[in-house]
């Protein structure tokens, strides 16, 4: 049993880092502006296709293509905020849900027209590495390392840079931040752009080791909701830890039962956390 369990555990943990940065984008947007971004899944899919197209048609290394994906995700997020979210930000929550869901449907519609729903694959391999007696795909290790670097850079940005401090100020009290001269509209646009960039980066990393379709982001969006509830809404660090927990579950559960039971266990955990500790494992008790 140990010969199977340990490789599965390591595989799940490595994937959990990628899940974590995907959920971090969702958590950041919620934490700053109390908006649940229903366009999260299609944005992840756009990140996947950004890497695929850059590799297949421009000949870029998939990991260098992530730089383009990050820039594109940031710009796309700012545009989505300006066009679809800004005007309904202070409206009832249903308005922002409908606005982001509309963006969701637009991206899926355009993506389906351009790529159909056929699977695509980034034909690039880094081989495998030995960790003792265990062999691990280097692409998983590279994705986990990239996720750790992105998390560290996000932390430094939020806690060491002036725009990051503005974001935290607006998240804590938008009215007081505006009285202190902080341009909240630009800060909110930047926050939405950063959240979108994280989702796109996660999609780009996923494309380096899984086949992709334009609908692939939907499953990762559902996982992101589970993760942010685990770690606490609005808590980026909690999102990373929640991603590791979910990745561990996805790695370990198939060792004991069939793979189709994995989503069942995930969403049972989702409901239990909502019932027992709605603020999340790292959130404050209410």
N, C-alpha and C positions, 0 to 999 in steps of 0.2 A: 504493500500500500504506500509506504513512504517513497518508493521509487517513482510513483506516479503523482503523489500529492505534492511533493516539493517542487518539481518542475511546473506544475499547474499553478501553484501558489506564486512562484516567481513571475510567471507569465501574466497572471492576473494583476499583480502589483505593478508591473511595468505598464500595462494597459491603463491601470488606474490613474497614473500620472497624467495621461492624455485626457481621460475623462474629467480629471480635476480642472484642467485649464478650460475645457469646454464649459463646465458648470460655473467656473469663475466669471466668465463673461455674463452669464445670466444673473449671477449673484451681484455683480458690480452694478449692473443697470438697475436692478431692484433696490439695492442699498442706497443709491444716489437719488433716484427719482420715483421709486415705488411703482415701476412699470414692469409688468410681466411680458417679456418679449416673445410673442408667439412666432416671430420670424426666425427664431434661433436655429431651428433645424435646417431650413433652406440655406441659411448663411453658412452653416457647417458644410453643407453640400457644395456651396460655391467655393469654399476653401479647398475641398477635395478636387474639384474640377480646375481650380486655379493651378494646383500642382500638376495635375494630369496634362493640361494644355501646355504649360510652360515646359514640361519634360518632353512631351510628344512632338510639339511643333516648334519650340524654340531651342530644344536641345539642352535646356538648363538642368543642372543637377537638382533633384527634388528638394534637397535641403537648402540650396541657394534660392530656389523658387519660393520658399517660405517667406523670404524677405519681401518679394512682390506681393504675396498673398497678404502679409501683414499690412503693407501700405494700402492695398486695395480694400481690405476689410475695414481699416480705419476710415478711409474716405467714404466707403459705402455706408458705414454707420452714421457718419455726420450727415450725409444726404438723406438717409432714411429718417433720421431725427428731424431734420429741417422740414421735410415734405410731409411726413405722416404722423409724427409724434408731438412736435412742439405745440401745435394749435390745440391739441386735446389733452395736454399734460395736466391741466387743472380741472378737467371735466371728470365726471364719474369714471371709476375704473373700467367699466364696460367699454367706454370710448377708446381707451388706449389698447384694450384687448382686441377690439374690432379693427383698429388702425393697424396694429402689428400683424393681425391675422390676414388682413388684406394684402400686406406686403408679402406674407407667406405664400398666399395663393398666386400672386403675380410672379414671384421668383420660380415657383414650381411650374406654373404655366409656361413661362418663357423657357425654362430649362428643359421641360418635356418636349417642347417644340424643337429645341436645338439639338438635344442629345437623345430623345426618346427615353425609355426607361430601361434600356439595355445596360448591362454591366460593363464597366471599363476597368482597366488595370494599369497601374504604373509599373512597367516591366523593368524594375531596378532592384537589385539585391546586394546586400552588404555581407552576405554569408551568415555564418553563425560563430559564436564564441563559446568557449568552455568555461564554466564556473564549477570547478571541481569535476564531478562526474556528470554534470548537467550541461546540455547544450542549449544556448539561448540565441534566437535570431538577433543579429546586431541591429537590425532596423528597430526592434522593440527597445533595445538599450539606447539607441540614438534618439528615439522619440521621447523616452523618459528623461534623458539628459536635457533635451530641448525644452521639455515642459518645466523642468527644475530651473533652467536659466530664465525662461519667460516669467516664472513666478517670482524669482529674485529681482528681475528688472522691474516688474510691476510693483513689488514692495518698495524698492528704492524710489521709483517714480512717485508713489503715493505718499511716502513719508519723508523724502529728502528734497523733492523739487517744489518750486512755488506752485506750478499748476496742480500738482498732486495735493498740496495742502489746501488749495482752493476747492478741489473736488471733495475732500473730507469735510471742509467747512460747510459747503452746500448740502452735503449729505446729512450733517448734524442739524443744521438750521438754516434753511434757504433764506428766510426773511432777514435774519441777523447778518448773514453773509452779504446780502445785497446792501444792507445799511453800512457795512464796512467797505463798500466800493467794489466788491467782487462781482464781475460780470457773469451772473448766473446762467444766462442763456448760452453763452459760449462754453461755460464749464459743463453744462448739461449735454451740449452737443459733443464735446470732447469725451465725456463719460460714456455716452452711447457708442461713440466711435471706438473707444477702447474695448467695450464689451463685445462689440461686433468683431473687432480684430482678434480677440481671444478665441471666439467661436470659429472664425475662419482658419486660424492657426491650428486649432485642434483638428479641424477637417483635413487640412493639408497633411498633418502628421498621420492621421488615420489612413489616408490614401497611399502612404508608403508601404503599408503591409496588408491592407484589405481591399478586395474589389469594391468598386463604388458605382452607385447610380444616382440620379438626381433626387431620388426619394430616400437615399440612405440617411440623410440628416435627421429624419423623423425619429428613428430609434434612439439616436444619441440625444435628441432633445428631451425625450421621455426620461432617459437616464439622468440628464442634467437636472430635471425637476426633482428626481429622487435624491440626487447628491446635495442640492442646495437645501433641501429639507433636513437631510442628515446633518449637514455642517452648520446650518443656521442661515436663514435668508439674509443677504447683505453682508456675509462674512466670507471674503475671498479665501482666507487661510482655511476656514472650515470647508470650503468647496474642495480644496485640494485633498484634505483628509477624508472627506466624504467620497471623493473619487477613488482613493486608495481602498476604502472599505468596500465600495461597490466592485472595484476590479478584483479584489480578493475573493468576494463571493462568486463572481463569474468564473474565476479560475478554479475554485475549490468545489463548488456544487456539482459540476459535471463528473467529478471523480466518484461521487456517491449516487448519482441518479442521472437520468437522461437530460440532455441539454435544454429541452423544451420547458423544463421546470424552472430554469433560471429566472425568467421574467416574473413568474409567480412568486418566488421567494423575494425578489427585489421589491415588488409592489406590496407584498405583505409587510415587509420591513417599512416601506413608505407609510402605510396606514398606521402601523404601530407607533412610529415616531410622531406622527401627527396627533395620535390619541394620548400618548404618554408624555411627550416633551415637544410641544408644537414649535418652540423656539429653536429646536435643533440641538445636537449634541454639544456644540460649542457656543450656542446662543445663551442669552441670559434667561433665567427662569422667570416666568410671568406670574 
